[in-house]
């Protein structure tokens, strides 16, 4: 393994860790269910993808890399699907976004465009 590939792997691992920490902070700091879910799903999917990419660089070309690619495909297909299912369950349950609770009930007028 070359030194450049190892450095690149560690850079991707660091960036992925950063995005996962930002996603965790988003869970704590965001005001309602939908924004928390958005912050967690987007940043954790990106963070996990970057960490998987970093592990691929560190592992080199081997069976481990193939397994990491399979895990990446599984992650990128299931994470958005699970987030969509959670959002749909929240809407079905009657959970309103915070923005809808703050605005008074008013008619939405169509634009003239």
N, C-alpha and C positions, 0 to 999 in steps of 0.2 A: 504494500500500500504506500502510496506517495504521501509526502508530508502535506502537499496542497489539498489532497482529498480529505485527509484527517482534519485539517484546519477548517475546511469548508463544512465538514460534518459537524464539528463543534459549534461553528457559527449558526448553522441551521438548528441545532439542538438548543442553543441559547435563545434564538429568536422564537422558537416554538414554546419554550418555557415562559418567555415574556408574554406571549399572547395568551397562554393558559392562565397566568396570574392576572392579566387584565380581565379575562372572562370571569374569573372568580371575584374580582373586585366589582365587576358589573352586576353580579348576582346580589352583592351586598348594597351597592349604591343606587341602583335603579329604583324608581318609585312604584312600579306595578308589575303584574305578572307578565305581560306581553313584552315590555322592554327588558325585563330580566331574562326572559327566555331568548330574546333576540341577541342580547349581549353574550349570553353563555353559548348559544349555538354557533354563532358566526366566529367568535374568537377561539372557542375550543376546537372547532373543526379545522380552522387554519393552524392553530397551535399544534394540534396532534399531527396534522399533515406535514408541517415543517419538522417536527421531531422525528417522524418516520423517515423523512427524506435525509435528515442528519444521520440517523442510524444506518441507512442504506450506504451513505458515503463512508462511514466508519467501518462497516462490515465488509465492504468491497463486493466483488462479484462472487456470490455464493448462494447456497440454498437459503440462507438467512435472508438475503435480499429478496428472493422470490416470495418468501413468507411475509415479509414486510409489505411488499406490493399488494398481496392478497388482503392483508389487514387494512391497508390504505383504501382499496376499492370498497371493502365492506364498510369502513367508516364513512366514506364519502357518499355512500348510498343510504345507509341507515340513519345517520345523524340528521340530515334535513327531513327525512320522512318522519322520524320520531318528533322533531320539533313541530312539524305541520300537524301531526296527530294531537299533540298537546294543545296547540293553539285552537284547533277545531273543537276539542273537548271543552276547553275553557269557554269558547263562544256558545257551544251547545248548552253548557251549564248556566249561561247567563252572566258570565263574568265580563264586565265592561272595561274597556281601556280607560285609563285615568283621564285622557283628553275628553272622552265622551262625558265623564262625570263633571268636568269643570265648565263646559260650555252650557249655556242655557239652550233649551229646546228651540231651535229656529229652523225655518225652512231653508233648504239649500237651493239657491237660485242658479239656474244653468247660465253658463257664460255665453257671451255673444260671439264667440269665435267660430 
